[in-house]
Amino acid sequence: MDDGKIVELYHARDESAISASAEKYGRYCHSVAYGILGNHEDAQECVSDTYLRAWNAMPPHRPGNLRTFLGKITRNLSLDRLDRLSAEKRGAGEGTAVLEEIAQCIPDTSAEETDGAILKEAIDRFLASLSAETRKIFVRRYWYMDSVHEIAVRYGMGESRVKVILFRTRNRLRKHLEKEGITL
Amino acid sequence: MKDKKLLRAIGDIDDRYIEEADADAKPRRFPLYRFAALAASVCVVIGCVIALLSRPSTVVPSVSGTEPMETSPDTAPETFPDIMDGRYPPYFFIINGDASVEYYALSIWEALRYELLIEGATTVSDETLLPITEADLGERMGTVTGGSLHGCTVHHAARYPSLDSICIVDTPDGYLYYTASWLTLEDAIGQNSDAVLAAYGLPDFAAEAEVLSGEGEVLLALTEAETREILAILADKTNIGMAENNRLYANLWQDTYGNDDIYYDEESGTVREKNIPTERKTYTYTTEDGVTVAVEVNGNTDVYELKSALFHTGQRQILIATDRGFYFTVTYTPSIRTCSVGDGYYRLSEAESARMNTLLKIEQ
């Protein structure tokens, strides 16, 4: 079923929108959640909640890209869950490690906190400035939260090289945000 | 908080970059699909149901063709509801009303396990799955109960006539494979492990067994005699429950380190860590060229690392395939001498644990 039809089902309050979403994007959403949480149970619960969020968001929302729309919901829910996870489960996925890395990108500025929409645009401009290879590696690590090993396998390069690319790109992001006057 | 804000902002980047990075998707963490264990089955179902029921006046999409229904804490049943009463999204189905086996859509690992893909394929899609024809249909298993496929006929796969872990459903869109990796069983505290073993047909119908590390790496295959001995150790044990299992973890920490940085929280029944101040730390990476790169990060991971080493060193997953194709999956944690199967936690004696360590070749 094409995405437009699935979105129409949501707008028509037709419950088969849920099963169509699950069939088409369930595996994708699960991989996003699993990357962050590293736990099938937690990941599956986030995916289940994703459909409910989507059901509540449509209507009125009409996403242009259903796949990434659902993926973004799953990612946010998974980050919420990562916050709540008990000490025992913490660190099972890549979420905790990624959070430590991302702390290095925080610009050293002290002005008033930048609005979220402006921050997003600044990050988009930063991504546009990268080579396709670097951008994909950055997005795999900080959007999908793949492990360094997985990225190395995916792009056929050594783990050390991936780490170096990520390290340099984090520094570039920090400088880019500082240059744009972003304060977090 | 700033790091979280930035991480969330990255989550909202332009869709094209998300798509670009996923364009050449390969199966992820493939070995771990091997033990999407019993725990997952029970917790997922209960989790979904509790999650849905716990939302006050939440509209829950119906899958039975009726209007979406309202639930609220006032109307939600106190007992675990029938998962197949048509109110929940159809992630899975059961056959002929037998709730002990739940069938899910095919994962990449299962597609590889049952050799259902064209040569060289690394993803599951309409293009990579071998076509299913009538010749692939084995004996009729029954009909689907629940979900969007309710009433559809289910067949065994002709290539695997004795396995109940894979089936072919005659859906309105054509034939589709569905699989079940485990059984969904009650895991009540106080329950005897013999009931779980019997449900799997164990020890009589153990087919093959292997041992994996906590990270999913296959470490060794077990002989039939070794498998039987492990199952004998597991027999006639009482389920102490997850909370008691967590208490064992906290006690171990306190006995080892003499502090309560990690403690058992009575209210939630979980292990928690005290708020520990973060500090700036330096990690070093060595590149392929031998250059050492120092990276400064915020955060104190010492306690997590200590905890992980103390609790999980030597942890193993034991996968025992049964004659019906299901995996009896045991997580053995030597630090607290427990074996978990699904939501059941079974404590071993010191002697049993020592024997288990020997059988699983866990170095002390």
Boltz contact constraints between the chains, C-beta under 6 A:
constraints:
  - contact:
      token1: [A, 15]
      token2: [B, 61]
      max_distance: 6.0
  - contact:
      token1: [A, 15]
      token2: [B, 62]
      max_distance: 6.0
  - contact:
      token1: [A, 15]
      token2: [B, 63]
      max_distance: 6.0
  - contact:
      token1: [A, 18]
      token2: [B, 61]
      max_distance: 6.0
  - contact:
      token1: [A, 18]
      token2: [B, 89]
      max_distance: 6.0
  - contact:
      token1: [A, 19]
      token2: [B, 90]
      max_distance: 6.0
  - contact:
      token1: [A, 19]
      token2: [B, 148]
      max_distance: 6.0
  - contact:
      token1: [A, 22]
      token2: [B, 89]
      max_distance: 6.0
  - contact:
      token1: [A, 22]
      token2: [B, 91]
      max_distance: 6.0
  - contact:
      token1: [A, 31]
      token2: [B, 28]
      max_distance: 6.0
  - contact:
      token1: [A, 40]
      token2: [B, 36]
      max_distance: 6.0
  - contact:
      token1: [A, 40]
      token2: [B, 40]
      max_distance: 6.0
  - contact:
      token1: [A, 41]
      token2: [B, 40]
      max_distance: 6.0
  - contact:
      token1: [A, 41]
      token2: [B, 43]
      max_distance: 6.0
  - contact:
      token1: [A, 41]
      token2: [B, 44]
      max_distance: 6.0
  - contact:
      token1: [A, 44]
      token2: [B, 44]
      max_distance: 6.0
  - contact:
      token1: [A, 45]
      token2: [B, 47]
      max_distance: 6.0
  - contact:
      token1: [A, 48]
      token2: [B, 48]
      max_distance: 6.0
  - contact:
      token1: [A, 51]
      token2: [B, 89]
      max_distance: 6.0
  - contact:
      token1: [A, 55]
      token2: [B, 61]
      max_distance: 6.0
  - contact:
      token1: [A, 65]
      token2: [B, 15]
      max_distance: 6.0
  - contact:
      token1: [A, 68]
      token2: [B, 15]
      max_distance: 6.0
  - contact:
      token1: [A, 68]
      token2: [B, 18]
      max_distance: 6.0
  - contact:
      token1: [A, 72]
      token2: [B, 11]
      max_distance: 6.0
  - contact:
      token1: [A, 75]
      token2: [B, 11]
      max_distance: 6.0
  - contact:
      token1: [A, 86]
      token2: [B, 270]
      max_distance: 6.0
  - contact:
      token1: [A, 87]
      token2: [B, 271]
      max_distance: 6.0
  - contact:
      token1: [A, 87]
      token2: [B, 272]
      max_distance: 6.0
  - contact:
      token1: [A, 87]
      token2: [B, 273]
      max_distance: 6.0
  - contact:
      token1: [A, 88]
      token2: [B, 271]
      max_distance: 6.0
  - contact:
      token1: [A, 91]
      token2: [B, 304]
      max_distance: 6.0
  - contact:
      token1: [A, 99]
      token2: [B, 3]
      max_distance: 6.0
  - contact:
      token1: [A, 100]
      token2: [B, 297]
      max_distance: 6.0
  - contact:
      token1: [A, 100]
      token2: [B, 299]
      max_distance: 6.0
  - contact:
      token1: [A, 102]
      token2: [B, 3]
      max_distance: 6.0
  - contact:
      token1: [A, 102]
      token2: [B, 6]
      max_distance: 6.0
  - contact:
      token1: [A, 102]
      token2: [B, 7]
      max_distance: 6.0
  - contact:
      token1: [A, 103]
      token2: [B, 3]
      max_distance: 6.0
  - contact:
      token1: [A, 103]
      token2: [B, 298]
      max_distance: 6.0
  - contact:
      token1: [A, 106]
      token2: [B, 2]
      max_distance: 6.0
  - contact:
      token1: [A, 119]
      token2: [B, 9]
      max_distance: 6.0
  - contact:
      token1: [A, 120]
      token2: [B, 9]
      max_distance: 6.0
  - contact:
      token1: [A, 120]
      token2: [B, 12]
      max_distance: 6.0
  - contact:
      token1: [A, 123]
      token2: [B, 9]
      max_distance: 6.0
  - contact:
      token1: [A, 123]
      token2: [B, 13]
      max_distance: 6.0
  - contact:
      token1: [A, 124]
      token2: [B, 13]
      max_distance: 6.0
  - contact:
      token1: [A, 124]
      token2: [B, 14]
      max_distance: 6.0
  - contact:
      token1: [A, 127]
      token2: [B, 17]
      max_distance: 6.0
  - contact:
      token1: [A, 136]
      token2: [B, 21]
      max_distance: 6.0
  - contact:
      token1: [A, 139]
      token2: [B, 17]
      max_distance: 6.0
  - contact:
      token1: [A, 139]
      token2: [B, 21]
      max_distance: 6.0
  - contact:
      token1: [A, 140]
      token2: [B, 21]
      max_distance: 6.0
  - contact:
      token1: [A, 142]
      token2: [B, 10]
      max_distance: 6.0
  - contact:
      token1: [A, 143]
      token2: [B, 18]
      max_distance: 6.0
  - contact:
      token1: [A, 154]
      token2: [B, 26]
      max_distance: 6.0
  - contact:
      token1: [A, 158]
      token2: [B, 288]
      max_distance: 6.0
  - contact:
      token1: [A, 160]
      token2: [B, 287]
      max_distance: 6.0
  - contact:
      token1: [A, 160]
      token2: [B, 288]
      max_distance: 6.0
  - contact:
      token1: [A, 163]
      token2: [B, 285]
      max_distance: 6.0
  - contact:
      token1: [A, 164]
      token2: [B, 287]
      max_distance: 6.0
  - contact:
      token1: [A, 167]
      token2: [B, 293]
      max_distance: 6.0
  - contact:
      token1: [A, 184]
      token2: [B, 2]
      max_distance: 6.0
  - contact:
      token1: [A, 184]
      token2: [B, 5]
      max_distance: 6.0
  - contact:
      token1: [A, 184]
      token2: [B, 6]
      max_distance: 6.0
